[in-house]
Amino acid sequence: MPPQENNVPEVNNLIIPPANFTPIPPLANNPVPPKPRGNAFLLVLTFLLILTGIFGVWYFSHPLPDEVEEIVLVDKFSDWKTYKNEEYGFEFKYPADWQLRSSLVNAQNQPPKVSTDGSWSFEPFVEIGNPMSGMNVYPLYIFISLNPKNLNAESYVKDMVASAPKEGPGGIRYYKEFALSVGGQSAYELYSVFAYDQNDEEITITNANLTYTVKFPVSDENPNLSNPKDNNKISHQILSTFKFISTSTPTGISISNLKDGQVVTFPLNIVGSINGNGWAGDEGEAGSVQVFDNNGKAISEVSVLKITTDTLKLPAQFSVTVGDKKMMDNITTAGGVMIFRSAAEKDGQIVNEYKIPIKFK
């Protein structure tokens, strides 16, 4: 078979492509240019500028007041009455429509007195109620007893429970017990104490050598009580107003450099004078002083009031230094009370006491 002829003409050894040949374009040496990325940034910037402008217009159209409005705190118990006892150094408020009786008479026609053996007296020291008499009553009692061991509220109550009979008359049956605070003072409660026709809350507060026990019925419905749910709530409000105050100043003693509520540090030098009324010099001494914290715990030793003038001539000046620097490290409460006791005694008992509430620095 004869060889086919090449239809591609040859010109000077060059091959000429046929007429229908489509050439392939050469590869580009330069990469594809990137797409612009600035649009999103410009959009965010524009939004922030608009937001700043809106805030600026609002701010300058609402200038801050030159003076801050004064906030006035309203005493929600301002229309309540106040019971104050300067002899035993306490007070509380109670609703004007509640009845109060503080001079009860027992079977021997004697007014109630502070119990001297650590137990409650036969009659409460103070009684308030809504009402106190009738078929349905709601009473709140306050008992005052001596605290000869100067125990805090929890220790006093637990000691009382431990010494009470386990069964029968005099026994103490209750649902639960817990610590709480009353008027800034540490307290301890026995809740739902069996009291025959009702169950009571019994809250004990101690202040140095005295205890104050507040009793009132629980909030459970009871046909023998008047509106126990609401009156129990009011009783707790009454309890929240309870606070200790300084005892009435005896005419026989005055302290020159210490005031109620004064902030003190130790050692503390105290000067004063005695002028009779149970306060008299005895072998160069006018009495003693001791510091207690808000829990009723003694935090200082007993310090003697040393007379610095003629013991036989009244008024007689005295001075005393109470506590030391180490004593400040053992203080755990914000305040306490300083108790002055006279040197004179009657039947082994202190004749006079003078209390000054203090704060610790």
Buried (B, 14 or more C-beta within 10 A) or exposed (E): EEEEEEEEEEEEEEEEEEEEEEEEEEEEEEEEEEEEEEEEEEEEEEEEEEEEEEEEEEEEEEEEEEEEEEEEEEEEBEEBBEBEBEEBBBBBBBBEEBBEBBEBEEEEEEEBEBBEEBBBBEBBBBBBBBBBEEEEBBBBBBBBBBBEEBBBBBBBBBBBEEEEEEEEEEEBEBEEBEEEEBBEBBBBBBBBBEBEEBBBBBBBBBBBBBBBBBBBBBBEEBEEBBBBEEBBEBBBBBBBBBBBBBBEEBEBBBBEEBEEEEEBEBBBEBBBBBBEBBBBBEEBBBBBBBBBBBBBBBBBEEBBBEBBEEBEEBBBBBBBEBBEEEBBEEBEBEBBBBBBBBBBEEEEEBBBBBBBBBEBE
